[in-house]
Amino acid sequence: MALAGMAAAGGYLRVMTFYLQDSPGMTPLRGIVPAPAGGRGPGNAPASGRLTARWGARTPLLVSGAAITAGAGLLTGLSGTTSSTLLVG
């Protein structure tokens, strides 16, 4: 599950960078808007360890799996006119 989460996060960063450069017509420098999202992994690692120690592995995995599924569901509504502020958050 952790491998799938890391692959999803890496895929998100790569796909969103290309999407922002292509569809809205941003320059390559502006297309790296989601790049700071890559820094959340090391920042969230200690919190993840504490959650797992407190509730075991099953609950955090279920919550993260549900969040990944919900995020993928939200990405299905993208089009060429989707606002970049909606994408980046």
N, C-alpha and C positions, 0 to 999 in steps of 0.2 A: 504494500500500500504506500509506503514511504517513497519507493522508487516511482510509482505512478504519479504521486504528488510532485516530486521533483521534475519528472518529465513534463507534467502539465504546466508547471511554472516556467520552465525553460521554453516550452513551446509557445506559451503565451507571450513571453518577451520577444521572441523571434518573430512570431506572426504579427503582433501588434506593431512592431517597428516597421515591417514591410507594409502593413496596411496603412499606417499613418503617412508613409512616404508616397504611396501609390494613390489611394482613393481621395483623400482630402488635398493632395498635391503639396504636402509639406516638403521642405528641403530636407536633405539627410540629417542636418544638424538638429532641426526641429523634430525629426522622426524618432529621435532617441528619448522622447518624453517618458516612456515607461521604464527606462533604464534604472532609475533609483529603486524600482520595485525589487530588483535583484539583491539589494542590501537587506531586505527584510528577513531572509533566511537565517543568516548568522545572528541577527537581532532577536529572532523568535526562538532560537534553539534552546536557550535556558528556560524560557517559559514552557516550552514543549516538554522538556525533561521533568519539570515540576508537576505539570498536569498528569503525565504518565505515572509518576511516582505516587501521586495522590489518588487517582481514580483507576489505575491500571491501564493497559494498552487499548482495551476495547472501546471505551467511551471516546477518547480523543480521535481514534481512527474513524469511528462512525460520524463524528461531527465534521472532521476534515473531508471525509468522503461525500457527505451531504453538501458541504460547501463547494467542493469541486464540481459536483453534479449541477448544483444551482447556478454556478458561474458559467458552466458550459451551456446550460439552457438559456441564459441571458445573452450569450454571444451568438445564438442562432438568429437573432433579429437584426444583425448588422446589415447595413447597406452602404452604398457609396456616399450617401448624404448624412450618415450618422455623425453627430458632433464629437470632436475629439475630447471635449470636456466631459461628455458622458462616458467615454471609454476609459479615460484616465482616472476619473473620479474626483 
